[in-house]
């Protein structure tokens, strides 16, 4: 079996977290009820992360994109119950397997102070100073 990517492991970890906390539901829109079987939870996790060998490559791509959309919008059961807008270690190392790595040394993209955040800060300073000039 091929090694799954960090984002796939993160999605699998999120689904198993939902299962352990009784938040994982089966069927379309969760109408199938709560998942009680660990094997079924693993099957759902593999389907959502796109690592299942029983899905075709197009099905994997489709289900992966769907779960990414859910995670980014904050529509997963875990996010709804725990009040989180994003899944993952925010600004900390992605150390656990569920969060994307064995013992990762890099911080998450949202937490890193990259070039994008520096340009945003410069833009904010510039726009605030122009507002002050207009007011006076």
C-alpha positions, 0 to 999 in steps of 0.5 A, spaced: 500 500 500 502 506 498 504 511 503 498 517 504 500 524 504 500 528 510 493 532 508 490 525 507 493 522 514 490 529 517 483 527 514 483 520 516 485 522 523 479 527 523 474 522 521 477 517 527 476 523 532 469 524 530 468 516 531 471 516 538 467 522 540 460 519 537 460 524 532 461 520 525 455 519 522 453 514 515 449 515 509 448 522 505 447 527 510 448 523 516 441 520 516 444 513 516 445 514 524 451 514 528 457 509 526 458 504 531 463 499 528 470 501 528 471 497 521 466 502 518 469 508 521 476 506 518 472 505 511 469 512 511 476 515 513 479 511 507 474 514 503 474 521 505 481 521 505 482 518 498 486 512 500 481 506 499 483 501 494 476 500 492 475 507 489 477 509 482 482 514 481 476 519 479 472 517 485 478 518 490 479 525 487 472 527 488 471 525 495 478 528 497 475 534 494 469 534 498 472 533 504 477 538 503 471 543 502 468 541 508 474 542 512 475 549 510 468 551 511 468 548 518 462 543 516 465 537 519 461 534 525 468 535 529 468 542 527 461 543 529 461 540 536 467 543 538 466 550 535 473 550 530 473 553 524 479 549 522 482 542 523 489 541 525 495 544 529 494 552 528 501 555 528 504 549 532 508 543 529 504 538 526 507 532 530 502 527 531 500 522 525 493 525 525 495 532 524 499 530 518 506 527 520 510 522 524 514 528 528 514 534 523 519 540 524 515 545 520 509 549 522 503 549 519 502 554 513 497 558 517 501 559 523 508 560 519 510 568 518 511 567 511 511 572 505 504 573 505 503 575 512 508 580 511 505 583 505 498 583 508 501 587 514 505 592 510 498 593 506 494 594 512 499 600 515 499 603 508 491 603 508 491 606 515 495 612 514 492 614 507 485 614 511 488 618 516 490 623 511 483 623 508 480 625 515 484 631 516 
